[in-house]
Amino acid sequence: MKNELKNQLRQQDATALAQGYSPAIRAMEIASIVTFVGLESALVWRLWGGAHTGPWLVLSALLLGYLAADFVSGIVHWMGDTWGSTEMPVLGKAFIRPFREHHVDEKAITRHDFVETNGNNCLVSIPVAILAVVLPHSNAGWVFVSTFLGAMIFWVMATNQFHKWSHMDEPPAFIGFLQRVHLILPPAHHQVHHTAPYNKYYCITVGWMNKPLAMIGFFPTMERLITWATGAIPRKDDIGTEAALELFEATAAAEPPVVQAAKELLEATTAEEPKPVSPARPS
């Protein structure tokens, strides 16, 4: 199946995709980074010394925000990989193009500077950053929500940087340590996604959410629902119509691993149950 799909892949030209990065897109990214940093700084200023701000509240919000960012990174990554076309106005070149380029030339991200690496993530984080700043801090509950949102989008912003480091041949020593203990995205873990046809392990902040989502078949289920509602074929623009159709049919027929495991357990339990013995009738 994998070899057949690989022979059918019809990906776009890496050079043409790279040329889609225009001065207008770069200007938008610079403005987004400046705006994002300003909003996050305003949130830290509001939290600093606040009446309801406490160390445990902040630490728990940072951890939960990290998990949420990993999930959000998976959703955004899946959408960019799976739907739409590089020819779409605005979104095509600004958002979809980098995902498609990355599958054709996965080392391209290591040649991107800070602006090109992180600008898009800052842009999509701005609405949530505004919400985090304007929420009231009248009690600990609101402070937690505000801190959680600010932490989540901070980690969302950092996602592409973590992603870039996972593709570097020789990342900085401290970054390599964080990868080895799986506190940020490890290269070997992320390489699972870079196996054609690129349809699993989308979470790229740290990757902790990849196995749970794969076990329940989260993304294949979402794809089936969207195809049922719209008729769109997932990954058609990325890997070509023929490979996309075959992959969709294969995943539609497959059961999530957790369902397979439950069935196997049920079958094993049923097989081991002793059959009831009929009481002997008196002669």
Summary of the structure (lengths in Angstrom):
residues: 283
radius of gyration: 23.2
end to end distance: 63.3
largest distance: 98.1
contacts: 845
relative contact order: 0.14
helix: 70%
strand: 0%
